[in-house]
Amino acid sequence: MTVSREVELEGHIIDSGMMQSAFGIIMDLGGSFDVETFEIGRSKTETSYARLTVTAEDEATLQTIVHELHQNGANPADPNDAELTPAPDDQVVPTGFYSTTNHPTDVRVGGEWIPVENVEMDCAVVVEGAAPRGEEVTGEAAESDTDAEKPRAYTKVLNAVEAGDLVVTGEAGIRVRPPERPRGSEGAFGFMQGGISSERPSESTIEKVADAIVETEREGGDVLAVCGPALVHSGAREELARLVREGYIDMLSAGNGFAVHDIERDLYGTSLGMNTETLDHAREGHKHHIYTISEVIRAGGIEAAVEDGLVESGVMYECVVNDRPYVLAGSIRDDGPLPDTITDAVEAQDAIREQAHEADMVLMLSTLLHSVAVGNCLPSTTRVVCVDINPATVTQLLDRGSAQAVGMVTDIGTFVPILAEKILDE
């Protein structure tokens, strides 16, 4: 005996490939489908709509298919309210909880769709101002109908879930809205449709990235730079510092190594003992790295080192004097580390998450680990540019779910100076 369910797709479902993807999911997972309704948008602004009947041999197979469709933006045609189940204990979610994507998401509570705040992948959804299924809201929440006290939904990482939190479980009453590929390519952001360019380097693409940064700043948005130590080692430090100083980089996310390289360049003129201009290795230059850490610790931290006049240039210097917030997330590999480095992994995640939620555009510059870490915290609506000489960095970021990212496989030491020139000198 077969079972079936109706699902809907709406938006630019042809241009974005959503409809083709849905067909492939159904067939790959052993189901079949009938297109009951198909209305095609006939202009650049008109959307399309399709309603499919999905059929499978058993309920388990159908549920798997519907789950995969749901993750790709196909939603039930007859939605019910979301099922809300209290968390049984701190850091313990109910069995079958809904694990989020990084796409804009709504949940249905009391017959109304409410947006999920702070969307990011691999989280639970918690609802406030509602009651578990089969119960009624009582007390002040039942007596008030003001917007401030209406139900709200937001994501929580698992370690932040508290006993009694109402967690969305199952697939009912959840609507996912993946960003759609624009039909036109006008404007500074028209090129940002995902994918990887292996050009080395493409000045036209860098110019578009520059235009996107300028447009983000003009609109009052924030640009976050995620930086790896290779940026300093390759000689791009001074140009990135200019972008920070001139207000085109609003926040910085990096690791202990990046900050140490940057400050070593100021104190000793080297990065890991190498002069980044002459490429010569200084005598006893291998000590510069650990000497730098020691001097900053002695000063009491990066900000104190700047205020004392110990550090007089570089990216970290510009962040301090221009009040650009930064997060340095530590790792097991770190020397020192610097006093500013967050060594607690959960605390570092929370700091990265807070930055990521504030960012309107993110530049990921030659760092695999930090790019993936920040990418995990970003909604799919945040514009992302990832640049690395290693194509695996860009590929892994896209594979992890940051499908909105534009990737460039090129030398960071070439990319950043050209980017700064396009923004500041033209």
Protein Blocks (a to p, Z undefined) as FASTA:
>chain_A
ZZddddddedjfklnommmmmmmmmmmnopacddfbdcddfbfkbccddddddddfbfkl
mmmmmmmmmmnopacfbdcdddddddfbghiacehiacddfbdcdddeehiacddehiae
hiacddehiacehiacehjllmpccfklgccdddddfklpcghiacdehjehiacddddd
dfblgdjklmmngpadfbdcdfklmmmmmmmmmmmmmnopacdddddfklmmnopmmmmm
mmmmnopafbdcddfklmmmmmmmmmnopaehiafklopacehklmmmmmmmmmmmmnop
aklmmmnomaggdjklmmmmnopacdddddfkbghiafklcfbfklmmmmmmmmmmmpcb
dcdehifklmmmmmmmpcfkbccddddfblklmmmmmmnopambccddddfklmmmmmmm
mmmmZZ
